[in-house]
């Protein structure tokens, strides 16, 4: 029982080391995702892999530079952005039981690298502002 408790503590500590709190998701990332999807993005996870360079690149790239939506099956859509050797991919997934879609922003540092998650959250319809 004691070993199980220690194992759970170690696993929890490693998860904390890999992620930041959702409040750490910079406005430039939120704005980029909302601009691409035209939905409200509510981050639930910001990953420690996000760099200052990512924030600057995402803030200055207009939505028009992102690729057109590509479907991969009926429950997944993705958008691509390539800047030099660095590229980003926004994955939109919806599980059959979920009410809202989930957005995950990935970064590829170079063409041969594995994707690194930058942010993840829920997409909700934008609220209509009363006139």
N, C-alpha and C positions, 0 to 999 in steps of 0.2 A: 504494500500500500504506500509506504514511504517513497519507494522508487518511482511509482506512478506519479505521485505528487511532484517530485523533483523533475521528472520528464515533462510534465505539463508546465512547470515554471520555465524550464529551458525553452520549450517551444513557444511560449508566450513572449519571452524576452527576445527571441530571434525575429518574431513577427513585428515587434515594436521597432526593432533596429532597421527593418527594411522599409517601413512606411512612416509618413508624417500624418498629422491629423488632417481632417478634411478642411479645416480653416486655413491650412497652408497652401491650398490651391490658389495660385495667383489670378487676379482678375483678367489678365491677358489670355490665359488658358480658357477660363470660363467664357469670355467674350468670343474667342475663336470658335469654340464648340457651339455656342448659341447662334453665332452667325451662320455657320455651316448647316445646322439642323433646323433653324428657325423655331427652336423649342427652348424652354427654360432648363438650364443645366444645374442640377443640385449635386455637387460633388460629395461623395461619401469616403473617398480615399484619394490621397495625394501621395505619390510615390517619391521616395528620396532621390530617384534618378533625375528629377527635374533640375536643370541647371539654369543659370542666369542667361546663358546664350539661347536656350530653348525659349525662355520667356520673351527675349528681345525678338527672336525670329518669328514667333507666333503672333506677337503684337503688331509687327509691321507688315506681315503678309496679308493681303486682302483675301476675302472669301473667294473671289474670282480665280485665284491661283490654285485653289484646291480642285482636284479632279471631280468629274461627275460621279454621282453615286453608282456603285457597282453592287449588284446583288449576288450573294453567295448562299443559295438556298432561300427558303421562304421567310426565315426568321433572322437573317443577317444581311446588313448593308455596310459597305465601307467606302471611305473617301481617302484619297492619297494626296500628299503634298511633297514635292521634291525640291530641295534647296541645295545645290551643289552635290556633295556626296551624302548629305544627311537627308533623311526622309521621315515623314510622319504619316501615320495611318489612324483614322478615326473609325472605330468599329461600333456599329449600332446593332445591338442584339435584343431580341424579345423572346423570353421563354413563354410557352403556351399558357402557363398559369399566371404570369405577371400582368399587372395592370398597365405599367409603364415600361418603356424600353430602357436599356442600360447603354451608356456611351463609355467607351474605353479609348483613351488616346495613347498611342504607342509611338516610340521613336526608334529609328534604325540609324545608328551613328555612321555606318558605312554600308555599302551594298552587301557585304558578306556577314554582317553582324546579326545577332539574334535581336528580336524586338525587346525594348525595355518599356514597361508601363510607366506613363507619366501621371495620368489621372483617370479616375473612374467615377461614375455617378449616374443618377437617374435623370431621364429626360421627361419633362412634363409639358403639357400645352402652356403656351404663354397666356397669362391672364389678360382679359380685355380690360382696358382702362376706361372707366366711365367718362362720358363726355360732359 
